[in-house]
Amino acid sequence: MSLNIDNAEIEARMRQLAAKTGLGIAEAVDAAVREKLDRMSVDSSEDQRRQRINKVVLFLESLGDLPRLDQEQIAREMYDEFGVER
């Protein structure tokens, strides 16, 4: 499949990119398209990560205030009267 670019500005930018990268026009355009697609993939992954984090935050907020335990209370819950883990 071939492309016909009927836009002088786009064609000039393609030639400029090729000149700056030292690649042929087709290779420079291919590299630019791949780079853009890679960035879009990363952006999508970051959006998904943010959504997962927001779900966790909402869940934690739904728990409300949890009871505060001091070290003695924690020790009583973790160990029996002989100091053995429960």
HTML snippet that shows the backbone in 3Dmol.js (N, CA, C, O; Angstrom):
<script src="https://3Dmol.org/build/3Dmol-min.js"></script>
<div id="view" style="width:600px;height:400px;position:relative"></div>
<script>
const pdb = `
ATOM      1  N   MET A   1       0.849  -1.170   0.000  1.00  0.00           N
ATOM      2  CA  MET A   1       0.000   0.000   0.000  1.00  0.00           C
ATOM      3  C   MET A   1       0.893   1.230   0.000  1.00  0.00           C
ATOM      4  O   MET A   1       1.870   1.293   0.746  1.00  0.00           O
ATOM      5  N   SER A   2       0.570   2.179  -0.811  1.00  0.00           N
ATOM      6  CA  SER A   2       1.347   3.410  -0.841  1.00  0.00           C
ATOM      7  C   SER A   2       0.464   4.572  -0.420  1.00  0.00           C
ATOM      8  O   SER A   2      -0.761   4.508  -0.522  1.00  0.00           O
ATOM      9  N   LEU A   3       1.095   5.621   0.050  1.00  0.00           N
ATOM     10  CA  LEU A   3       0.383   6.824   0.471  1.00  0.00           C
ATOM     11  C   LEU A   3       0.725   7.959  -0.478  1.00  0.00           C
ATOM     12  O   LEU A   3       1.846   8.058  -0.976  1.00  0.00           O
ATOM     13  N   ASN A   4      -0.248   8.803  -0.715  1.00  0.00           N
ATOM     14  CA  ASN A   4      -0.029   9.992  -1.518  1.00  0.00           C
ATOM     15  C   ASN A   4      -0.320  11.190  -0.622  1.00  0.00           C
ATOM     16  O   ASN A   4      -1.474  11.442  -0.276  1.00  0.00           O
ATOM     17  N   ILE A   5       0.709  11.920  -0.249  1.00  0.00           N
ATOM     18  CA  ILE A   5       0.561  13.062   0.643  1.00  0.00           C
ATOM     19  C   ILE A   5       0.406  14.320  -0.212  1.00  0.00           C
ATOM     20  O   ILE A   5       1.350  14.746  -0.877  1.00  0.00           O
ATOM     21  N   ASP A   6      -0.770  14.900  -0.190  1.00  0.00           N
ATOM     22  CA  ASP A   6      -1.042  16.112  -0.974  1.00  0.00           C
ATOM     23  C   ASP A   6      -1.025  17.346  -0.083  1.00  0.00           C
ATOM     24  O   ASP A   6      -1.875  18.227  -0.214  1.00  0.00           O
ATOM     25  N   ASN A   7      -0.057  17.405   0.821  1.00  0.00           N
ATOM     26  CA  ASN A   7       0.044  18.543   1.719  1.00  0.00           C
ATOM     27  C   ASN A   7       1.516  18.918   1.795  1.00  0.00           C
ATOM     28  O   ASN A   7       2.339  18.164   2.314  1.00  0.00           O
ATOM     29  N   ALA A   8       1.831  20.083   1.276  1.00  0.00           N
ATOM     30  CA  ALA A   8       3.231  20.508   1.187  1.00  0.00           C
ATOM     31  C   ALA A   8       3.873  20.658   2.567  1.00  0.00           C
ATOM     32  O   ALA A   8       5.055  20.357   2.732  1.00  0.00           O
ATOM     33  N   GLU A   9       3.113  21.116   3.552  1.00  0.00           N
ATOM     34  CA  GLU A   9       3.663  21.294   4.899  1.00  0.00           C
ATOM     35  C   GLU A   9       4.024  19.945   5.526  1.00  0.00           C
ATOM     36  O   GLU A   9       5.077  19.802   6.146  1.00  0.00           O
ATOM     37  N   ILE A  10       3.153  18.974   5.360  1.00  0.00           N
ATOM     38  CA  ILE A  10       3.435  17.641   5.901  1.00  0.00           C
ATOM     39  C   ILE A  10       4.648  17.047   5.199  1.00  0.00           C
ATOM     40  O   ILE A  10       5.526  16.466   5.837  1.00  0.00           O
ATOM     41  N   GLU A  11       4.686  17.198   3.899  1.00  0.00           N
ATOM     42  CA  GLU A  11       5.816  16.668   3.138  1.00  0.00           C
ATOM     43  C   GLU A  11       7.126  17.328   3.573  1.00  0.00           C
ATOM     44  O   GLU A  11       8.152  16.657   3.674  1.00  0.00           O
ATOM     45  N   ALA A  12       7.096  18.621   3.826  1.00  0.00           N
ATOM     46  CA  ALA A  12       8.295  19.331   4.274  1.00  0.00           C
ATOM     47  C   ALA A  12       8.731  18.836   5.650  1.00  0.00           C
ATOM     48  O   ALA A  12       9.925  18.659   5.891  1.00  0.00           O
ATOM     49  N   ARG A  13       7.771  18.608   6.563  1.00  0.00           N
ATOM     50  CA  ARG A  13       8.113  18.097   7.892  1.00  0.00           C
ATOM     51  C   ARG A  13       8.686  16.688   7.806  1.00  0.00           C
ATOM     52  O   ARG A  13       9.598  16.334   8.553  1.00  0.00           O
ATOM     53  N   MET A  14       8.147  15.891   6.897  1.00  0.00           N
ATOM     54  CA  MET A  14       8.677  14.538   6.714  1.00  0.00           C
ATOM     55  C   MET A  14      10.127  14.599   6.229  1.00  0.00           C
ATOM     56  O   MET A  14      10.976  13.850   6.711  1.00  0.00           O
ATOM     57  N   ARG A  15      10.402  15.477   5.290  1.00  0.00           N
ATOM     58  CA  ARG A  15      11.770  15.623   4.772  1.00  0.00           C
ATOM     59  C   ARG A  15      12.698  16.162   5.868  1.00  0.00           C
ATOM     60  O   ARG A  15      13.847  15.735   5.978  1.00  0.00           O
ATOM     61  N   GLN A  16      12.195  17.098   6.674  1.00  0.00           N
ATOM     62  CA  GLN A  16      12.994  17.651   7.773  1.00  0.00           C
ATOM     63  C   GLN A  16      13.321  16.558   8.793  1.00  0.00           C
ATOM     64  O   GLN A  16      14.454  16.467   9.264  1.00  0.00           O
ATOM     65  N   LEU A  17      12.341  15.739   9.129  1.00  0.00           N
ATOM     66  CA  LEU A  17      12.563  14.636  10.068  1.00  0.00           C
ATOM     67  C   LEU A  17      13.595  13.662   9.510  1.00  0.00           C
ATOM     68  O   LEU A  17      14.493  13.221  10.229  1.00  0.00           O
ATOM     69  N   ALA A  18      13.467  13.334   8.249  1.00  0.00           N
ATOM     70  CA  ALA A  18      14.422  12.415   7.623  1.00  0.00           C
ATOM     71  C   ALA A  18      15.829  12.998   7.654  1.00  0.00           C
ATOM     72  O   ALA A  18      16.792  12.285   7.936  1.00  0.00           O
ATOM     73  N   ALA A  19      15.947  14.271   7.370  1.00  0.00           N
ATOM     74  CA  ALA A  19      17.269  14.906   7.362  1.00  0.00           C
ATOM     75  C   ALA A  19      17.871  14.928   8.768  1.00  0.00           C
ATOM     76  O   ALA A  19      19.065  14.677   8.934  1.00  0.00           O
ATOM     77  N   LYS A  20      17.061  15.225   9.769  1.00  0.00           N
ATOM     78  CA  LYS A  20      17.569  15.307  11.139  1.00  0.00           C
ATOM     79  C   LYS A  20      17.923  13.937  11.716  1.00  0.00           C
ATOM     80  O   LYS A  20      18.822  13.828  12.550  1.00  0.00           O
ATOM     81  N   THR A  21      17.223  12.902  11.276  1.00  0.00           N
ATOM     82  CA  THR A  21      17.501  11.570  11.811  1.00  0.00           C
ATOM     83  C   THR A  21      18.527  10.812  10.986  1.00  0.00           C
ATOM     84  O   THR A  21      19.092   9.821  11.448  1.00  0.00           O
ATOM     85  N   GLY A  22      18.768  11.275   9.767  1.00  0.00           N
ATOM     86  CA  GLY A  22      19.693  10.576   8.886  1.00  0.00           C
ATOM     87  C   GLY A  22      19.075   9.339   8.254  1.00  0.00           C
ATOM     88  O   GLY A  22      19.786   8.498   7.704  1.00  0.00           O
ATOM     89  N   LEU A  23      17.756   9.226   8.330  1.00  0.00           N
ATOM     90  CA  LEU A  23      17.041   8.098   7.746  1.00  0.00           C
ATOM     91  C   LEU A  23      16.396   8.524   6.433  1.00  0.00           C
ATOM     92  O   LEU A  23      16.302   9.711   6.124  1.00  0.00           O
ATOM     93  N   GLY A  24      15.960   7.544   5.680  1.00  0.00           N
ATOM     94  CA  GLY A  24      15.139   7.860   4.521  1.00  0.00           C
ATOM     95  C   GLY A  24      13.775   8.334   4.991  1.00  0.00           C
ATOM     96  O   GLY A  24      13.422   8.172   6.159  1.00  0.00           O
ATOM     97  N   ILE A  25      13.015   8.916   4.084  1.00  0.00           N
ATOM     98  CA  ILE A  25      11.700   9.457   4.460  1.00  0.00           C
ATOM     99  C   ILE A  25      10.806   8.353   5.032  1.00  0.00           C
ATOM    100  O   ILE A  25      10.192   8.538   6.082  1.00  0.00           O
ATOM    101  N   ALA A  26      10.730   7.225   4.357  1.00  0.00           N
ATOM    102  CA  ALA A  26       9.852   6.143   4.816  1.00  0.00           C
ATOM    103  C   ALA A  26      10.289   5.634   6.191  1.00  0.00           C
ATOM    104  O   ALA A  26       9.452   5.387   7.059  1.00  0.00           O
ATOM    105  N   GLU A  27      11.597   5.478   6.385  1.00  0.00           N
ATOM    106  CA  GLU A  27      12.097   4.981   7.664  1.00  0.00           C
ATOM    107  C   GLU A  27      11.854   5.997   8.781  1.00  0.00           C
ATOM    108  O   GLU A  27      11.506   5.621   9.900  1.00  0.00           O
ATOM    109  N   ALA A  28      12.036   7.275   8.477  1.00  0.00           N
ATOM    110  CA  ALA A  28      11.809   8.316   9.482  1.00  0.00           C
ATOM    111  C   ALA A  28      10.339   8.380   9.886  1.00  0.00           C
ATOM    112  O   ALA A  28      10.016   8.524  11.065  1.00  0.00           O
ATOM    113  N   VAL A  29       9.457   8.272   8.902  1.00  0.00           N
ATOM    114  CA  VAL A  29       8.020   8.288   9.202  1.00  0.00           C
ATOM    115  C   VAL A  29       7.651   7.047  10.009  1.00  0.00           C
ATOM    116  O   VAL A  29       6.882   7.134  10.966  1.00  0.00           O
ATOM    117  N   ASP A  30       8.199   5.888   9.624  1.00  0.00           N
ATOM    118  CA  ASP A  30       7.931   4.659  10.359  1.00  0.00           C
ATOM    119  C   ASP A  30       8.374   4.800  11.816  1.00  0.00           C
ATOM    120  O   ASP A  30       7.632   4.437  12.728  1.00  0.00           O
ATOM    121  N   ALA A  31       9.571   5.321  12.033  1.00  0.00           N
ATOM    122  CA  ALA A  31      10.083   5.497  13.399  1.00  0.00           C
ATOM    123  C   ALA A  31       9.190   6.444  14.193  1.00  0.00           C
ATOM    124  O   ALA A  31       8.912   6.197  15.366  1.00  0.00           O
ATOM    125  N   ALA A  32       8.737   7.532  13.559  1.00  0.00           N
ATOM    126  CA  ALA A  32       7.880   8.505  14.245  1.00  0.00           C
ATOM    127  C   ALA A  32       6.530   7.894  14.605  1.00  0.00           C
ATOM    128  O   ALA A  32       6.009   8.125  15.696  1.00  0.00           O
ATOM    129  N   VAL A  33       5.968   7.117  13.687  1.00  0.00           N
ATOM    130  CA  VAL A  33       4.672   6.476  13.951  1.00  0.00           C
ATOM    131  C   VAL A  33       4.814   5.463  15.084  1.00  0.00           C
ATOM    132  O   VAL A  33       3.975   5.412  15.983  1.00  0.00           O
ATOM    133  N   ARG A  34       5.872   4.659  15.040  1.00  0.00           N
ATOM    134  CA  ARG A  34       6.093   3.678  16.107  1.00  0.00           C
ATOM    135  C   ARG A  34       6.254   4.370  17.469  1.00  0.00           C
ATOM    136  O   ARG A  34       5.686   3.933  18.470  1.00  0.00           O
ATOM    137  N   GLU A  35       7.027   5.441  17.489  1.00  0.00           N
ATOM    138  CA  GLU A  35       7.239   6.173  18.738  1.00  0.00           C
ATOM    139  C   GLU A  35       5.921   6.710  19.285  1.00  0.00           C
ATOM    140  O   GLU A  35       5.660   6.612  20.484  1.00  0.00           O
ATOM    141  N   LYS A  36       5.095   7.272  18.418  1.00  0.00           N
ATOM    142  CA  LYS A  36       3.805   7.811  18.841  1.00  0.00           C
ATOM    143  C   LYS A  36       2.901   6.692  19.378  1.00  0.00           C
ATOM    144  O   LYS A  36       2.246   6.863  20.406  1.00  0.00           O
ATOM    145  N   LEU A  37       2.868   5.565  18.692  1.00  0.00           N
ATOM    146  CA  LEU A  37       2.048   4.442  19.149  1.00  0.00           C
ATOM    147  C   LEU A  37       2.533   3.912  20.494  1.00  0.00           C
ATOM    148  O   LEU A  37       1.724   3.568  21.356  1.00  0.00           O
ATOM    149  N   ASP A  38       3.847   3.847  20.676  1.00  0.00           N
ATOM    150  CA  ASP A  38       4.401   3.409  21.956  1.00  0.00           C
ATOM    151  C   ASP A  38       3.992   4.346  23.083  1.00  0.00           C
ATOM    152  O   ASP A  38       3.619   3.901  24.168  1.00  0.00           O
ATOM    153  N   ARG A  39       4.066   5.659  22.816  1.00  0.00           N
ATOM    154  CA  ARG A  39       3.669   6.628  23.850  1.00  0.00           C
ATOM    155  C   ARG A  39       2.195   6.507  24.181  1.00  0.00           C
ATOM    156  O   ARG A  39       1.803   6.625  25.341  1.00  0.00           O
ATOM    157  N   MET A  40       1.376   6.271  23.167  1.00  0.00           N
ATOM    158  CA  MET A  40      -0.061   6.122  23.411  1.00  0.00           C
ATOM    159  C   MET A  40      -0.333   4.878  24.244  1.00  0.00           C
ATOM    160  O   MET A  40      -1.231   4.878  25.085  1.00  0.00           O
ATOM    161  N   SER A  41       0.432   3.825  24.016  1.00  0.00           N
ATOM    162  CA  SER A  41       0.283   2.598  24.794  1.00  0.00           C
ATOM    163  C   SER A  41       0.646   2.845  26.251  1.00  0.00           C
ATOM    164  O   SER A  41      -0.047   2.378  27.155  1.00  0.00           O
ATOM    165  N   VAL A  42       1.738   3.581  26.483  1.00  0.00           N
ATOM    166  CA  VAL A  42       2.163   3.913  27.843  1.00  0.00           C
ATOM    167  C   VAL A  42       1.109   4.779  28.517  1.00  0.00           C
ATOM    168  O   VAL A  42       0.788   4.560  29.685  1.00  0.00           O
ATOM    169  N   ASP A  43       0.561   5.770  27.794  1.00  0.00           N
ATOM    170  CA  ASP A  43      -0.475   6.628  28.358  1.00  0.00           C
ATOM    171  C   ASP A  43      -1.682   5.807  28.775  1.00  0.00           C
ATOM    172  O   ASP A  43      -2.268   6.046  29.831  1.00  0.00           O
ATOM    173  N   SER A  44      -2.056   4.831  27.940  1.00  0.00           N
ATOM    174  CA  SER A  44      -3.194   3.974  28.252  1.00  0.00           C
ATOM    175  C   SER A  44      -2.910   3.150  29.503  1.00  0.00           C
ATOM    176  O   SER A  44      -3.785   2.991  30.354  1.00  0.00           O
ATOM    177  N   SER A  45      -1.690   2.625  29.621  1.00  0.00           N
ATOM    178  CA  SER A  45      -1.312   1.840  30.802  1.00  0.00           C
ATOM    179  C   SER A  45      -1.350   2.700  32.053  1.00  0.00           C
ATOM    180  O   SER A  45      -1.797   2.251  33.109  1.00  0.00           O
ATOM    181  N   GLU A  46      -0.880   3.938  31.933  1.00  0.00           N
ATOM    182  CA  GLU A  46      -0.896   4.841  33.090  1.00  0.00           C
ATOM    183  C   GLU A  46      -2.331   5.173  33.490  1.00  0.00           C
ATOM    184  O   GLU A  46      -2.634   5.263  34.680  1.00  0.00           O
ATOM    185  N   ASP A  47      -3.217   5.356  32.508  1.00  0.00           N
ATOM    186  CA  ASP A  47      -4.623   5.614  32.820  1.00  0.00           C
ATOM    187  C   ASP A  47      -5.230   4.421  33.555  1.00  0.00           C
ATOM    188  O   ASP A  47      -5.972   4.598  34.522  1.00  0.00           O
ATOM    189  N   GLN A  48      -4.922   3.222  33.106  1.00  0.00           N
ATOM    190  CA  GLN A  48      -5.438   2.027  33.770  1.00  0.00           C
ATOM    191  C   GLN A  48      -4.899   1.929  35.190  1.00  0.00           C
ATOM    192  O   GLN A  48      -5.630   1.567  36.112  1.00  0.00           O
ATOM    193  N   ARG A  49      -3.620   2.251  35.368  1.00  0.00           N
ATOM    194  CA  ARG A  49      -3.016   2.216  36.709  1.00  0.00           C
ATOM    195  C   ARG A  49      -3.706   3.231  37.619  1.00  0.00           C
ATOM    196  O   ARG A  49      -4.015   2.927  38.771  1.00  0.00           O
ATOM    197  N   ARG A  50      -3.943   4.428  37.101  1.00  0.00           N
ATOM    198  CA  ARG A  50      -4.627   5.455  37.901  1.00  0.00           C
ATOM    199  C   ARG A  50      -6.032   5.002  38.295  1.00  0.00           C
ATOM    200  O   ARG A  50      -6.473   5.229  39.422  1.00  0.00           O
ATOM    201  N   GLN A  51      -6.733   4.356  37.354  1.00  0.00           N
ATOM    202  CA  GLN A  51      -8.080   3.872  37.662  1.00  0.00           C
ATOM    203  C   GLN A  51      -8.046   2.821  38.771  1.00  0.00           C
ATOM    204  O   GLN A  51      -8.890   2.835  39.667  1.00  0.00           O
ATOM    205  N   ARG A  52      -7.068   1.908  38.710  1.00  0.00           N
ATOM    206  CA  ARG A  52      -6.946   0.883  39.762  1.00  0.00           C
ATOM    207  C   ARG A  52      -6.634   1.531  41.106  1.00  0.00           C
ATOM    208  O   ARG A  52      -7.194   1.140  42.131  1.00  0.00           O
ATOM    209  N   ILE A  53      -5.748   2.514  41.104  1.00  0.00           N
ATOM    210  CA  ILE A  53      -5.402   3.202  42.355  1.00  0.00           C
ATOM    211  C   ILE A  53      -6.632   3.918  42.906  1.00  0.00           C
ATOM    212  O   ILE A  53      -6.888   3.874  44.109  1.00  0.00           O
ATOM    213  N   ASN A  54      -7.390   4.574  42.037  1.00  0.00           N
ATOM    214  CA  ASN A  54      -8.596   5.267  42.495  1.00  0.00           C
ATOM    215  C   ASN A  54      -9.600   4.297  43.106  1.00  0.00           C
ATOM    216  O   ASN A  54     -10.261   4.636  44.088  1.00  0.00           O
ATOM    217  N   LYS A  55      -9.726   3.087  42.541  1.00  0.00           N
ATOM    218  CA  LYS A  55     -10.633   2.083  43.117  1.00  0.00           C
ATOM    219  C   LYS A  55     -10.186   1.699  44.521  1.00  0.00           C
ATOM    220  O   LYS A  55     -11.007   1.565  45.427  1.00  0.00           O
ATOM    221  N   VAL A  56      -8.870   1.520  44.696  1.00  0.00           N
ATOM    222  CA  VAL A  56      -8.335   1.162  46.010  1.00  0.00           C
ATOM    223  C   VAL A  56      -8.587   2.292  47.002  1.00  0.00           C
ATOM    224  O   VAL A  56      -8.993   2.047  48.138  1.00  0.00           O
ATOM    225  N   VAL A  57      -8.350   3.518  46.576  1.00  0.00           N
ATOM    226  CA  VAL A  57      -8.564   4.676  47.457  1.00  0.00           C
ATOM    227  C   VAL A  57     -10.029   4.753  47.869  1.00  0.00           C
ATOM    228  O   VAL A  57     -10.334   4.975  49.041  1.00  0.00           O
ATOM    229  N   LEU A  58     -10.933   4.571  46.915  1.00  0.00           N
ATOM    230  CA  LEU A  58     -12.361   4.609  47.247  1.00  0.00           C
ATOM    231  C   LEU A  58     -12.734   3.496  48.228  1.00  0.00           C
ATOM    232  O   LEU A  58     -13.529   3.710  49.144  1.00  0.00           O
ATOM    233  N   PHE A  59     -12.161   2.313  48.033  1.00  0.00           N
ATOM    234  CA  PHE A  59     -12.430   1.220  48.958  1.00  0.00           C
ATOM    235  C   PHE A  59     -11.941   1.561  50.355  1.00  0.00           C
ATOM    236  O   PHE A  59     -12.662   1.371  51.334  1.00  0.00           O
ATOM    237  N   LEU A  60     -10.712   2.067  50.446  1.00  0.00           N
ATOM    238  CA  LEU A  60     -10.159   2.412  51.762  1.00  0.00           C
ATOM    239  C   LEU A  60     -10.976   3.515  52.429  1.00  0.00           C
ATOM    240  O   LEU A  60     -11.192   3.480  53.640  1.00  0.00           O
ATOM    241  N   GLU A  61     -11.426   4.480  51.656  1.00  0.00           N
ATOM    242  CA  GLU A  61     -12.253   5.544  52.222  1.00  0.00           C
ATOM    243  C   GLU A  61     -13.588   4.990  52.711  1.00  0.00           C
ATOM    244  O   GLU A  61     -14.147   5.488  53.689  1.00  0.00           O
ATOM    245  N   SER A  62     -14.107   3.953  52.028  1.00  0.00           N
ATOM    246  CA  SER A  62     -15.393   3.379  52.429  1.00  0.00           C
ATOM    247  C   SER A  62     -15.295   2.655  53.772  1.00  0.00           C
ATOM    248  O   SER A  62     -16.309   2.453  54.440  1.00  0.00           O
ATOM    249  N   LEU A  63     -14.079   2.262  54.171  1.00  0.00           N
ATOM    250  CA  LEU A  63     -13.902   1.572  55.449  1.00  0.00           C
ATOM    251  C   LEU A  63     -14.098   2.508  56.636  1.00  0.00           C
ATOM    252  O   LEU A  63     -14.383   2.057  57.745  1.00  0.00           O
ATOM    253  N   GLY A  64     -13.950   3.784  56.410  1.00  0.00           N
ATOM    254  CA  GLY A  64     -14.071   4.738  57.500  1.00  0.00           C
ATOM    255  C   GLY A  64     -12.860   4.670  58.414  1.00  0.00           C
ATOM    256  O   GLY A  64     -11.812   4.141  58.045  1.00  0.00           O
ATOM    257  N   ASP A  65     -13.021   5.208  59.599  1.00  0.00           N
ATOM    258  CA  ASP A  65     -11.918   5.203  60.561  1.00  0.00           C
ATOM    259  C   ASP A  65     -11.772   3.813  61.170  1.00  0.00           C
ATOM    260  O   ASP A  65     -12.738   3.235  61.669  1.00  0.00           O
ATOM    261  N   LEU A  66     -10.577   3.298  61.124  1.00  0.00           N
ATOM    262  CA  LEU A  66     -10.294   2.011  61.735  1.00  0.00           C
ATOM    263  C   LEU A  66      -9.816   2.237  63.163  1.00  0.00           C
ATOM    264  O   LEU A  66      -9.232   3.277  63.469  1.00  0.00           O
ATOM    265  N   PRO A  67     -10.064   1.261  64.041  1.00  0.00           N
ATOM    266  CA  PRO A  67      -9.627   1.442  65.428  1.00  0.00           C
ATOM    267  C   PRO A  67      -8.104   1.556  65.505  1.00  0.00           C
ATOM    268  O   PRO A  67      -7.370   0.885  64.778  1.00  0.00           O
ATOM    269  N   ARG A  68      -7.664   2.411  66.391  1.00  0.00           N
ATOM    270  CA  ARG A  68      -6.221   2.589  66.589  1.00  0.00           C
ATOM    271  C   ARG A  68      -5.775   1.645  67.706  1.00  0.00           C
ATOM    272  O   ARG A  68      -6.377   1.607  68.779  1.00  0.00           O
ATOM    273  N   LEU A  69      -4.726   0.896  67.442  1.00  0.00           N
ATOM    274  CA  LEU A  69      -4.198  -0.032  68.435  1.00  0.00           C
ATOM    275  C   LEU A  69      -2.806   0.414  68.851  1.00  0.00           C
ATOM    276  O   LEU A  69      -1.997   0.829  68.022  1.00  0.00           O
ATOM    277  N   ASP A  70      -2.538   0.322  70.157  1.00  0.00           N
ATOM    278  CA  ASP A  70      -1.182   0.638  70.595  1.00  0.00           C
ATOM    279  C   ASP A  70      -0.357  -0.649  70.569  1.00  0.00           C
ATOM    280  O   ASP A  70      -0.890  -1.720  70.277  1.00  0.00           O
ATOM    281  N   GLN A  71       0.919  -0.551  70.868  1.00  0.00           N
ATOM    282  CA  GLN A  71       1.807  -1.712  70.780  1.00  0.00           C
ATOM    283  C   GLN A  71       1.392  -2.838  71.711  1.00  0.00           C
ATOM    284  O   GLN A  71       1.528  -4.012  71.367  1.00  0.00           O
ATOM    285  N   GLU A  72       0.889  -2.490  72.884  1.00  0.00           N
ATOM    286  CA  GLU A  72       0.463  -3.534  73.824  1.00  0.00           C
ATOM    287  C   GLU A  72      -0.727  -4.307  73.277  1.00  0.00           C
ATOM    288  O   GLU A  72      -0.783  -5.531  73.394  1.00  0.00           O
ATOM    289  N   GLN A  73      -1.675  -3.599  72.682  1.00  0.00           N
ATOM    290  CA  GLN A  73      -2.835  -4.273  72.110  1.00  0.00           C
ATOM    291  C   GLN A  73      -2.415  -5.185  70.952  1.00  0.00           C
ATOM    292  O   GLN A  73      -2.915  -6.301  70.814  1.00  0.00           O
ATOM    293  N   ILE A  74      -1.511  -4.704  70.145  1.00  0.00           N
ATOM    294  CA  ILE A  74      -1.024  -5.502  69.018  1.00  0.00           C
ATOM    295  C   ILE A  74      -0.328  -6.753  69.537  1.00  0.00           C
ATOM    296  O   ILE A  74      -0.563  -7.850  69.030  1.00  0.00           O
ATOM    297  N   ALA A  75       0.524  -6.596  70.541  1.00  0.00           N
ATOM    298  CA  ALA A  75       1.247  -7.730  71.117  1.00  0.00           C
ATOM    299  C   ALA A  75       0.267  -8.752  71.701  1.00  0.00           C
ATOM    300  O   ALA A  75       0.461  -9.956  71.534  1.00  0.00           O
ATOM    301  N   ARG A  76      -0.792  -8.279  72.391  1.00  0.00           N
ATOM    302  CA  ARG A  76      -1.787  -9.190  72.968  1.00  0.00           C
ATOM    303  C   ARG A  76      -2.498  -9.979  71.875  1.00  0.00           C
ATOM    304  O   ARG A  76      -2.824 -11.150  72.066  1.00  0.00           O
ATOM    305  N   GLU A  77      -2.744  -9.333  70.711  1.00  0.00           N
ATOM    306  CA  GLU A  77      -3.419 -10.027  69.622  1.00  0.00           C
ATOM    307  C   GLU A  77      -2.494 -11.008  68.910  1.00  0.00           C
ATOM    308  O   GLU A  77      -2.952 -12.030  68.397  1.00  0.00           O
ATOM    309  N   MET A  78      -1.210 -10.711  68.873  1.00  0.00           N
ATOM    310  CA  MET A  78      -0.275 -11.543  68.121  1.00  0.00           C
ATOM    311  C   MET A  78       0.291 -12.695  68.941  1.00  0.00           C
ATOM    312  O   MET A  78       0.626 -13.742  68.387  1.00  0.00           O
ATOM    313  N   TYR A  79       0.405 -12.507  70.286  1.00  0.00           N
ATOM    314  CA  TYR A  79       1.094 -13.506  71.127  1.00  0.00           C
ATOM    315  C   TYR A  79       0.189 -13.906  72.285  1.00  0.00           C
ATOM    316  O   TYR A  79      -0.598 -13.103  72.787  1.00  0.00           O
ATOM    317  N   ASP A  80       0.317 -15.164  72.699  1.00  0.00           N
ATOM    318  CA  ASP A  80      -0.438 -15.600  73.871  1.00  0.00           C
ATOM    319  C   ASP A  80       0.292 -15.203  75.147  1.00  0.00           C
ATOM    320  O   ASP A  80       1.301 -14.500  75.087  1.00  0.00           O
ATOM    321  N   GLU A  81      -0.200 -15.640  76.295  1.00  0.00           N
ATOM    322  CA  GLU A  81       0.389 -15.234  77.572  1.00  0.00           C
ATOM    323  C   GLU A  81       1.807 -15.782  77.777  1.00  0.00           C
ATOM    324  O   GLU A  81       2.516 -15.331  78.677  1.00  0.00           O
ATOM    325  N   PHE A  82       2.222 -16.740  76.959  1.00  0.00           N
ATOM    326  CA  PHE A  82       3.577 -17.289  77.064  1.00  0.00           C
ATOM    327  C   PHE A  82       4.517 -16.700  76.010  1.00  0.00           C
ATOM    328  O   PHE A  82       5.672 -17.117  75.916  1.00  0.00           O
ATOM    329  N   GLY A  83       4.041 -15.742  75.221  1.00  0.00           N
ATOM    330  CA  GLY A  83       4.878 -15.104  74.202  1.00  0.00           C
ATOM    331  C   GLY A  83       4.974 -15.883  72.920  1.00  0.00           C
ATOM    332  O   GLY A  83       5.832 -15.605  72.082  1.00  0.00           O
ATOM    333  N   VAL A  84       4.090 -16.872  72.751  1.00  0.00           N
ATOM    334  CA  VAL A  84       4.089 -17.673  71.522  1.00  0.00           C
ATOM    335  C   VAL A  84       3.092 -17.055  70.537  1.00  0.00           C
ATOM    336  O   VAL A  84       1.998 -16.628  70.907  1.00  0.00           O
ATOM    337  N   GLU A  85       3.514 -17.025  69.266  1.00  0.00           N
ATOM    338  CA  GLU A  85       2.624 -16.452  68.262  1.00  0.00           C
ATOM    339  C   GLU A  85       1.312 -17.206  68.186  1.00  0.00           C
ATOM    340  O   GLU A  85       1.281 -18.432  68.292  1.00  0.00           O
ATOM    341  N   ARG A  86       0.257 -16.488  68.006  1.00  0.00           N
ATOM    342  CA  ARG A  86      -1.067 -17.125  67.873  1.00  0.00           C
ATOM    343  C   ARG A  86      -1.258 -17.650  66.489  1.00  0.00           C
ATOM    344  O   ARG A  86      -2.306 -18.219  66.183  1.00  0.00           O
TER     345      ARG A  86
END
`;
const viewer = $3Dmol.createViewer("view");
viewer.addModel(pdb, "pdb");
viewer.setStyle({}, {cartoon: {color: "spectrum"}});
viewer.zoomTo();
viewer.render();
</script>
